[in-house]
Amino acid sequence: MGNTQRVTGGERRIGWRRCCRDRQVKLKLYSSRGVLAYWIVDWLSRQVSVYRRTERTWQLTVTLYPQDRLPSPLLPGFACPVTELLV
């Protein structure tokens, strides 16, 4: 999976500074590398923000909550319960 980044436990520790970095700096970096989708797991707010690249920009396509499942059109058949990402 060339354009997929694995989210580790350390990436879940989102403070204000990391949140800004994830939503600005990393989005630009990943866009320049051809990444098509980006998930930000915010365990403090108990939500997952799903961004998809359209043309040259990123668009927040959905915000998911613990009762939701995270699907991916880039990974057919994939659907992860959000609660599994918030541990």
C-alpha positions as CSV (number, residue, x, y, z in Angstrom):
1,M,0.0,0.0,0.0
2,G,2.3,2.7,-1.3
3,N,0.2,5.7,-0.3
4,T,-1.0,4.6,3.1
5,Q,0.4,5.7,6.5
6,R,-0.1,3.6,9.6
7,V,-1.3,5.5,12.6
8,T,0.5,4.4,15.7
9,G,-0.3,4.9,19.4
10,G,2.0,8.0,19.5
11,E,0.0,9.6,16.7
12,R,-3.1,9.4,18.8
13,R,-1.7,11.8,21.4
14,I,-3.2,14.9,19.9
15,G,-2.7,18.2,21.7
16,W,-3.3,21.6,20.3
17,R,0.1,21.9,18.6
18,R,-0.1,18.4,17.1
19,C,-3.7,19.0,15.9
20,C,-2.6,22.1,14.0
21,R,0.4,20.3,12.5
22,D,-1.8,17.3,11.5
23,R,-4.4,19.6,9.8
24,Q,-1.9,21.9,8.1
25,V,1.7,20.7,7.7
26,K,1.0,17.0,7.2
27,L,-1.9,17.6,4.8
28,K,0.4,19.6,2.5
29,L,3.2,17.0,2.8
30,Y,0.9,14.1,2.1
31,S,-0.7,15.9,-0.8
32,S,2.7,16.5,-2.4
33,R,3.4,12.8,-2.1
34,G,0.2,11.7,-3.8
35,V,-1.7,10.5,-0.7
36,L,-5.4,10.3,-1.6
37,A,-7.0,10.0,1.9
38,Y,-6.0,11.1,5.4
39,W,-7.6,10.2,8.7
40,I,-7.0,12.2,11.9
41,V,-7.9,10.2,15.0
42,D,-8.6,12.5,17.9
43,W,-9.1,10.4,21.0
44,L,-9.7,13.5,23.2
45,S,-12.7,14.5,21.2
46,R,-13.6,10.9,20.4
47,Q,-13.8,11.5,16.7
48,V,-12.1,10.7,13.4
49,S,-11.8,13.4,10.7
50,V,-11.6,12.0,7.2
51,Y,-10.0,14.1,4.5
52,R,-9.8,13.3,0.8
53,R,-7.7,15.0,-1.8
54,T,-9.6,16.6,-4.7
55,E,-7.6,18.1,-7.5
56,R,-5.0,20.2,-5.5
57,T,-6.7,20.6,-2.1
58,W,-7.9,18.5,0.8
59,Q,-11.5,18.4,1.7
60,L,-12.9,17.3,5.1
61,T,-15.4,14.7,3.8
62,V,-16.8,13.3,7.1
63,T,-16.3,13.4,10.8
64,L,-17.0,10.0,12.5
65,Y,-17.9,9.2,16.1
66,P,-17.6,6.1,18.3
67,Q,-20.9,4.6,17.0
68,D,-19.7,4.9,13.3
69,R,-17.6,2.6,11.1
70,L,-14.7,4.0,9.0
71,P,-15.0,2.8,5.4
72,S,-12.6,3.6,2.6
73,P,-13.3,3.7,-1.1
74,L,-9.6,3.2,-1.5
75,L,-9.6,-0.1,0.4
76,P,-12.6,-2.1,-0.9
77,G,-14.3,-4.1,1.9
78,F,-12.6,-2.2,4.6
79,A,-14.8,-0.9,7.5
80,C,-13.2,-0.3,10.9
81,P,-15.3,0.4,13.9
82,V,-14.3,3.9,15.1
83,T,-14.2,2.6,18.7
84,E,-11.2,0.4,17.8
85,L,-9.3,3.5,16.8
86,L,-10.1,5.4,20.1
87,V,-8.4,3.0,22.5
